[in-house]
Amino acid sequence: MQSIEHTISVLLVDDQPVIGEAVRRMLESEEDIVFHYCQNPTQALSLAKEISPTVILQDLVMPEINGLLLVRFLKAKDSIVRDVPLIVLSSKEEPIVKSKAFSLGANDYLVKLPDRLELIARIRYHSNAYINLLQRNEAYQKMQDYLCKLELEQQRYRNLLLNILPEKIVERLEQGQKTIADSFQEVSVLFADIVGFTELSSRVSPIELVGMMNVIFSGFDEIVSRYELEKIKTIGDAYMVVSGLPTTRPDHAEAIAKMALEMQAAIETISEARNEKLSIRIGIHSGPVVAGIIGTRKFLYDLWGDTVNTASRMESHGIPDRIHITEETYQLLKNKFHFESRGEIDVKGKGKMHTYFLLDRIS
């Protein structure tokens, strides 16, 4: 936006050229005042659009149009010059006419021709008031533009945070909380891993590999959103999700089991579309965790606790294309899904555990 210029621009609307010439001479020695004359009142508005006057001097008695009607027209709500100060010029003092002119929006009233010093003083007074108004409006608009830009930046920043943090955590950060750590007694944690990722990465270009992973993880993200789960992070070809936080839910295990089944279906669809055999191992465990924010610059919402470690072990000790779950998760799901018992297996860091494979939902 360009800054408002301080030059005073006067528009005289009067059908008598002699008046126009007289006013021009009164103002010609004033270097900061630019004078414009309009003899035909019907052209006043178009000329005003062109020159942007800071004050209008208008005669009341003109053959082309009634002077008071022109005042009404210039001061109408939809007029582009409605805020420009209007000084009415009349041949005599008439209280009734003066009152009518003011009621229609005129800012001043002079009997023509006034004294030169008085005319210049009134022109400066009204023009400066109008220029100040324009400057205030300009400053207000700049402030509005800045606030709008700031709001857009804040929303952009918030959207970035929402890509990596749960909405409730973002709200707590916005409220000024600096340390966020919460304990949740009942959640379900899922780990998924692309089988043979190292071998796959040796066969395709880095760009193609990244594109493939983007397709896979974007598909997983859609499932997360559909079941209102929380994606915690991806590390290489590993994908981590939790159900039951930051908002607790009694169906946390059921929701994450449904996601696991849909992840298998998504991988199968992507494999067929790309003519590339892809497999995933999925591990799930249910139990308590601590969740919170790590870092002050690059935020990370993460989980801690034995539940996380056990879910990771279920994935790493799993079988390609199978969903490997613990006894704890099985007990939460056994009445709603079909399972295959794997029996007892040795789990690193955990010893012997009785685990299961999730097959499908009970119809």
HUHUBEL-V863409 format. One record per residue. N is the residue number from 1. PHI is phi in whole degrees, 0 to 359 (* if undefined). OMEGA is omega in whole degrees, 0 to 359 (NA if undefined). NEAR is the number of other C-alpha atoms within 10 Angstrom. Layout:
BEGIN
{{N & PHI & OMEGA & NEAR} {N & PHI & OMEGA & NEAR}}
END
This chain:
BEGIN
{{1 & * & 179 & 6} {2 & 283 & 178 & 5} {3 & 289 & 180 & 9} {4 & 290 & 177 & 13} {5 & 284 & 184 & 9} {6 & 260 & 179 & 14} {7 & 293 & 178 & 15} {8 & 275 & 182 & 22} {9 & 242 & 184 & 19} {10 & 254 & 174 & 24} {11 & 244 & 176 & 23} {12 & 259 & 176 & 24} {13 & 248 & 183 & 26} {14 & 203 & 184 & 23} {15 & 282 & 182 & 20} {16 & 258 & 179 & 13} {17 & 302 & 181 & 12} {18 & 295 & 176 & 10} {19 & 292 & 179 & 18} {20 & 301 & 181 & 19} {21 & 291 & 180 & 11} {22 & 296 & 180 & 12} {23 & 293 & 179 & 22} {24 & 302 & 181 & 17} {25 & 294 & 178 & 13} {26 & 299 & 187 & 14} {27 & 258 & 190 & 19} {28 & 296 & 181 & 12} {29 & 273 & 180 & 9} {30 & 270 & 188 & 12} {31 & 293 & 183 & 9} {32 & 266 & 180 & 13} {33 & 246 & 177 & 19} {34 & 255 & 185 & 17} {35 & 253 & 176 & 18} {36 & 229 & 183 & 18} {37 & 239 & 177 & 20} {38 & 235 & 182 & 20} {39 & 279 & 182 & 17} {40 & 264 & 184 & 15} {41 & 298 & 179 & 22} {42 & 290 & 179 & 13} {43 & 258 & 185 & 11} {44 & 299 & 184 & 21} {45 & 292 & 180 & 16} {46 & 295 & 178 & 10} {47 & 291 & 179 & 16} {48 & 298 & 177 & 20} {49 & 301 & 184 & 11} {50 & 283 & 189 & 9} {51 & 257 & 181 & 13} {52 & 52 & 182 & 15} {53 & 292 & 174 & 23} {54 & 261 & 174 & 28} {55 & 201 & 178 & 28} {56 & 241 & 172 & 26} {57 & 258 & 185 & 21} {58 & 228 & 175 & 27} {59 & 287 & 179 & 26} {60 & 265 & 185 & 22} {61 & 249 & 180 & 15} {62 & 220 & 184 & 17} {63 & 290 & 185 & 10} {64 & 285 & 187 & 11} {65 & 201 & 175 & 13} {66 & 293 & 185 & 13} {67 & 300 & 180 & 22} {68 & 293 & 177 & 21} {69 & 295 & 178 & 13} {70 & 293 & 176 & 20} {71 & 301 & 179 & 24} {72 & 301 & 182 & 17} {73 & 294 & 182 & 17} {74 & 292 & 183 & 24} {75 & 259 & 179 & 20} {76 & 297 & 184 & 15} {77 & 301 & 182 & 11} {78 & 265 & 180 & 9} {79 & 281 & 180 & 13} {80 & 287 & 180 & 14} {81 & 247 & 184 & 21} {82 & 299 & 181 & 17} {83 & 267 & 179 & 18} {84 & 287 & 180 & 25} {85 & 304 & 182 & 24} {86 & 240 & 177 & 27} {87 & 255 & 180 & 25} {88 & 279 & 175 & 24} {89 & 252 & 180 & 23} {90 & 226 & 182 & 19} {91 & 282 & 180 & 12} {92 & 204 & 177 & 12} {93 & 282 & 177 & 13} {94 & 228 & 184 & 11} {95 & 308 & 181 & 9} {96 & 294 & 180 & 8} {97 & 294 & 180 & 15} {98 & 300 & 180 & 18} {99 & 299 & 180 & 12} {100 & 296 & 181 & 14} {101 & 298 & 179 & 23} {102 & 294 & 181 & 17} {103 & 293 & 179 & 12} {104 & 273 & 176 & 17} {105 & 120 & 178 & 19} {106 & 298 & 182 & 24} {107 & 263 & 183 & 17} {108 & 201 & 183 & 16} {109 & 215 & 180 & 20} {110 & 230 & 172 & 21} {111 & 274 & 185 & 14} {112 & 272 & 346 & 16} {113 & 273 & 181 & 14} {114 & 282 & 174 & 12} {115 & 296 & 183 & 12} {116 & 303 & 182 & 14} {117 & 296 & 179 & 11} {118 & 294 & 180 & 11} {119 & 299 & 180 & 18} {120 & 297 & 180 & 16} {121 & 298 & 180 & 12} {122 & 291 & 177 & 17} {123 & 300 & 180 & 24} {124 & 295 & 182 & 19} {125 & 301 & 183 & 13} {126 & 289 & 179 & 21} {127 & 295 & 180 & 25} {128 & 297 & 177 & 18} {129 & 297 & 180 & 16} {130 & 292 & 178 & 19} {131 & 299 & 177 & 19} {132 & 298 & 177 & 14} {133 & 297 & 179 & 14} {134 & 299 & 180 & 18} {135 & 293 & 177 & 16} {136 & 295 & 178 & 13} {137 & 296 & 178 & 13} {138 & 296 & 179 & 16} {139 & 296 & 179 & 13} {140 & 296 & 180 & 12} {141 & 294 & 177 & 13} {142 & 298 & 179 & 13} {143 & 295 & 179 & 12} {144 & 297 & 178 & 12} {145 & 298 & 180 & 12} {146 & 295 & 180 & 12} {147 & 295 & 178 & 12} {148 & 295 & 178 & 12} {149 & 297 & 179 & 12} {150 & 297 & 179 & 12} {151 & 296 & 178 & 12} {152 & 296 & 179 & 12} {153 & 294 & 178 & 12} {154 & 295 & 179 & 12} {155 & 293 & 177 & 12} {156 & 297 & 178 & 12} {157 & 297 & 180 & 12} {158 & 295 & 179 & 16} {159 & 297 & 177 & 14} {160 & 296 & 178 & 11} {161 & 297 & 181 & 17} {162 & 293 & 177 & 15} {163 & 285 & 183 & 11} {164 & 237 & 182 & 17} {165 & 228 & 173 & 23} {166 & 298 & 184 & 18} {167 & 301 & 180 & 16} {168 & 296 & 178 & 13} {169 & 288 & 177 & 18} {170 & 300 & 179 & 16} {171 & 298 & 179 & 14} {172 & 291 & 175 & 13} {173 & 295 & 179 & 15} {174 & 295 & 178 & 11} {175 & 278 & 175 & 9} {176 & 101 & 178 & 8} {177 & 292 & 183 & 11} {178 & 256 & 179 & 12} {179 & 248 & 181 & 13} {180 & 237 & 177 & 13} {181 & 210 & 184 & 14} {182 & 231 & 177 & 14} {183 & 258 & 178 & 15} {184 & 235 & 186 & 16} {185 & 276 & 184 & 13} {186 & 224 & 174 & 19} {187 & 221 & 173 & 24} {188 & 235 & 183 & 27} {189 & 246 & 180 & 29} {190 & 239 & 169 & 30} {191 & 241 & 175 & 27} {192 & 230 & 183 & 24} {193 & 220 & 177 & 22} {194 & 286 & 181 & 21} {195 & 283 & 178 & 18} {196 & 72 & 182 & 14} {197 & 297 & 180 & 17} {198 & 298 & 179 & 10} {199 & 293 & 179 & 9} {200 & 296 & 182 & 15} {201 & 293 & 179 & 13} {202 & 277 & 184 & 10} {203 & 261 & 183 & 11} {204 & 238 & 180 & 12} {205 & 289 & 178 & 11} {206 & 304 & 180 & 11} {207 & 296 & 180 & 9} {208 & 295 & 180 & 12} {209 & 295 & 179 & 16} {210 & 298 & 178 & 13} {211 & 299 & 179 & 11} {212 & 295 & 180 & 15} {213 & 296 & 179 & 15} {214 & 295 & 178 & 12} {215 & 297 & 182 & 14} {216 & 297 & 184 & 18} {217 & 290 & 176 & 18} {218 & 295 & 176 & 12} {219 & 297 & 177 & 16} {220 & 296 & 180 & 22} {221 & 301 & 179 & 17} {222 & 296 & 178 & 11} {223 & 293 & 177 & 19} {224 & 305 & 181 & 21} {225 & 296 & 182 & 11} {226 & 297 & 181 & 11} {227 & 264 & 177 & 14} {228 & 55 & 177 & 16} {229 & 261 & 178 & 22} {230 & 237 & 172 & 22} {231 & 285 & 181 & 22} {232 & 271 & 181 & 18} {233 & 187 & 168 & 16} {234 & 238 & 176 & 14} {235 & 230 & 184 & 8} {236 & 63 & 180 & 10} {237 & 260 & 181 & 16} {238 & 262 & 184 & 18} {239 & 229 & 185 & 19} {240 & 238 & 181 & 21} {241 & 225 & 176 & 21} {242 & 228 & 177 & 26} {243 & 237 & 178 & 28} {244 & 110 & 175 & 23} {245 & 205 & 359 & 22} {246 & 287 & 174 & 19} {247 & 261 & 182 & 12} {248 & 292 & 178 & 13} {249 & 209 & 182 & 13} {250 & 291 & 182 & 12} {251 & 262 & 185 & 16} {252 & 302 & 181 & 22} {253 & 290 & 180 & 28} {254 & 297 & 181 & 19} {255 & 297 & 183 & 20} {256 & 284 & 175 & 25} {257 & 293 & 177 & 25} {258 & 298 & 178 & 15} {259 & 297 & 181 & 20} {260 & 302 & 179 & 27} {261 & 296 & 179 & 17} {262 & 289 & 175 & 15} {263 & 297 & 177 & 23} {264 & 298 & 180 & 18} {265 & 295 & 180 & 13} {266 & 296 & 179 & 16} {267 & 297 & 179 & 22} {268 & 297 & 179 & 17} {269 & 296 & 180 & 13} {270 & 295 & 179 & 17} {271 & 300 & 180 & 15} {272 & 294 & 182 & 11} {273 & 293 & 183 & 9} {274 & 261 & 182 & 10} {275 & 53 & 182 & 9} {276 & 222 & 181 & 11} {277 & 291 & 179 & 13} {278 & 238 & 179 & 19} {279 & 225 & 175 & 19} {280 & 228 & 168 & 24} {281 & 255 & 180 & 23} {282 & 234 & 176 & 33} {283 & 232 & 182 & 29} {284 & 224 & 173 & 32} {285 & 215 & 181 & 29} {286 & 241 & 180 & 28} {287 & 165 & 182 & 19} {288 & 275 & 175 & 18} {289 & 216 & 167 & 22} {290 & 248 & 181 & 16} {291 & 236 & 180 & 18} {292 & 186 & 183 & 18} {293 & 263 & 173 & 19} {294 & 247 & 174 & 15} {295 & 91 & 178 & 10} {296 & 240 & 180 & 9} {297 & 250 & 177 & 6} {298 & 259 & 185 & 8} {299 & 297 & 173 & 12} {300 & 217 & 175 & 16} {301 & 268 & 187 & 18} {302 & 225 & 180 & 17} {303 & 241 & 176 & 21} {304 & 225 & 175 & 13} {305 & 131 & 182 & 13} {306 & 297 & 179 & 15} {307 & 300 & 179 & 21} {308 & 295 & 181 & 24} {309 & 298 & 181 & 15} {310 & 292 & 177 & 25} {311 & 299 & 177 & 26} {312 & 296 & 178 & 22} {313 & 294 & 178 & 22} {314 & 298 & 178 & 27} {315 & 291 & 185 & 25} {316 & 292 & 178 & 19} {317 & 263 & 182 & 17} {318 & 275 & 182 & 20} {319 & 235 & 178 & 17} {320 & 308 & 178 & 18} {321 & 68 & 177 & 18} {322 & 236 & 177 & 20} {323 & 252 & 189 & 27} {324 & 261 & 184 & 33} {325 & 230 & 181 & 29} {326 & 270 & 177 & 20} {327 & 301 & 182 & 16} {328 & 298 & 179 & 16} {329 & 289 & 179 & 23} {330 & 303 & 182 & 24} {331 & 298 & 179 & 11} {332 & 281 & 189 & 16} {333 & 242 & 192 & 18} {334 & 300 & 180 & 15} {335 & 268 & 183 & 10} {336 & 237 & 183 & 13} {337 & 223 & 173 & 17} {338 & 270 & 181 & 15} {339 & 225 & 170 & 19} {340 & 237 & 180 & 11} {341 & 287 & 176 & 14} {342 & 266 & 183 & 13} {343 & 82 & 180 & 10} {344 & 272 & 176 & 12} {345 & 227 & 175 & 13} {346 & 276 & 181 & 11} {347 & 247 & 182 & 15} {348 & 304 & 178 & 12} {349 & 79 & 183 & 9} {350 & 237 & 184 & 12} {351 & 83 & 182 & 9} {352 & 280 & 179 & 12} {353 & 223 & 174 & 14} {354 & 272 & 184 & 15} {355 & 236 & 184 & 21} {356 & 220 & 170 & 22} {357 & 251 & 175 & 21} {358 & 282 & 184 & 24} {359 & 258 & 180 & 15} {360 & 194 & 181 & 15} {361 & 278 & 174 & 16} {362 & 284 & 183 & 10} {363 & 296 & NA & 6}}
END
